[in-house]
Amino acid sequence: MAINSLRLALAATFLAVGLIALPPRPAAPTRLTGVVSDAMCGAHHDMGGDPTQCTRQCVKEGAPYVLVAGAKVYTLATTNKRALSELNRLAGKDASVTGTLSGLTLQVQTVAPAK
């Protein structure tokens, strides 16, 4: 009887250790659609001028790109030159951005005009 209890305890321990040791599953890509803006202005460009020029100026001054999707503002994180170029081209316009979402930050994989 004691041996069976010991075997059961060992099996449970090995199972628990095995589950803990498994690598986490990579997050599935998320596609968000909204307006490309900057973190300084978000959804409201109060500097005057058009949203495209305002976004480009704020990004030039160090503000990261964001995507305004409904009532939420997502920070767009990337160092990929192609993605940054596309975000610049779509500044102030509707875009679909795909990446890995963590909270309100999207690690950008692709950027395309919204359809």
C-alpha positions as CSV (number, residue, x, y, z in Angstrom):
1,M,0.0,0.0,0.0
2,A,2.8,2.4,0.9
3,I,4.6,1.6,-2.3
4,N,1.5,2.4,-4.4
5,S,1.2,5.8,-2.5
6,L,4.9,6.5,-3.2
7,R,4.5,5.6,-6.9
8,L,1.4,7.9,-7.2
9,A,3.3,10.8,-5.5
10,L,6.3,10.3,-7.8
11,A,4.1,10.2,-10.9
12,A,2.3,13.4,-9.8
13,T,5.6,15.1,-9.1
14,F,7.1,14.1,-12.5
15,L,3.9,15.3,-14.2
16,A,4.0,18.7,-12.4
17,V,7.7,19.2,-13.2
18,G,7.1,18.2,-16.9
19,L,4.3,20.7,-17.3
20,I,6.3,23.5,-15.7
21,A,9.3,22.7,-18.0
22,L,7.3,23.0,-21.2
23,P,8.1,26.2,-23.1
24,P,5.2,28.6,-23.4
25,R,3.2,28.6,-26.6
26,P,4.0,31.5,-28.9
27,A,1.2,34.0,-29.0
28,A,-0.9,33.9,-32.2
29,P,-0.5,37.0,-34.4
30,T,-3.1,39.7,-33.9
31,R,-4.4,41.9,-36.7
32,L,-5.6,45.4,-35.7
33,T,-7.1,48.0,-38.0
34,G,-7.2,51.7,-37.2
35,V,-5.5,55.0,-37.9
36,V,-1.7,55.4,-37.7
37,S,-0.9,58.1,-35.3
38,D,1.8,59.0,-32.7
39,A,1.9,58.5,-28.9
40,M,2.1,62.3,-28.3
41,C,-1.2,63.1,-30.0
42,G,-3.0,59.7,-30.0
43,A,-6.4,60.2,-31.5
44,H,-6.4,64.0,-31.4
45,H,-3.9,66.2,-33.3
46,D,-4.1,69.5,-31.5
47,M,-1.0,71.1,-33.2
48,G,-3.0,72.1,-36.2
49,G,-2.3,71.0,-39.8
50,D,-3.3,67.6,-41.1
51,P,-2.9,64.4,-39.1
52,T,-0.3,63.0,-41.6
53,Q,2.1,65.8,-41.1
54,C,1.5,66.0,-37.4
55,T,2.2,62.3,-37.0
56,R,5.4,62.5,-39.0
57,Q,6.6,65.5,-37.0
58,C,5.9,63.9,-33.6
59,V,7.6,60.7,-34.7
60,K,10.6,62.7,-35.9
61,E,10.7,64.3,-32.4
62,G,10.8,60.8,-30.8
63,A,7.2,59.8,-30.2
64,P,6.5,56.2,-31.2
65,Y,3.9,55.2,-33.7
66,V,0.5,54.2,-32.4
67,L,-2.6,52.7,-33.9
68,V,-5.9,54.3,-32.9
69,A,-8.5,51.5,-33.1
70,G,-11.9,52.6,-31.8
71,A,-11.4,53.9,-28.2
72,K,-8.1,52.1,-27.8
73,V,-4.6,53.3,-28.6
74,Y,-2.0,50.6,-29.3
75,T,1.7,51.4,-29.2
76,L,3.4,50.0,-32.3
77,A,6.8,48.5,-31.5
78,T,9.3,47.8,-34.3
79,T,12.8,48.5,-35.5
80,N,12.1,46.9,-38.9
81,K,12.9,49.5,-41.6
82,R,10.3,48.3,-44.0
83,A,7.5,48.4,-41.3
84,L,8.7,51.9,-40.2
85,S,8.7,53.1,-43.8
86,E,5.1,51.8,-44.3
87,L,4.0,53.4,-41.0
88,N,5.4,56.7,-42.2
89,R,3.6,56.3,-45.6
90,L,0.3,55.5,-43.8
91,A,0.6,58.2,-41.2
92,G,-2.8,59.7,-40.5
93,K,-4.5,57.0,-42.6
94,D,-6.2,53.7,-42.0
95,A,-4.0,50.7,-41.8
96,S,-4.0,47.0,-40.8
97,V,-1.1,46.0,-38.6
98,T,-0.3,42.4,-37.7
99,G,1.9,41.4,-34.8
100,T,2.1,40.0,-31.3
101,L,-0.1,41.8,-28.8
102,S,1.0,42.2,-25.2
103,G,-1.3,44.5,-23.3
104,L,-1.6,47.7,-25.4
105,T,1.7,47.1,-27.3
106,L,1.8,45.4,-30.6
107,Q,5.2,44.0,-31.7
108,V,4.7,44.8,-35.4
109,Q,5.3,42.1,-38.1
110,T,3.4,43.6,-41.1
111,V,1.8,46.8,-42.0
112,A,-0.6,47.3,-44.9
113,P,-3.3,49.8,-46.0
114,A,-6.7,49.0,-44.6
115,K,-9.1,47.4,-47.0
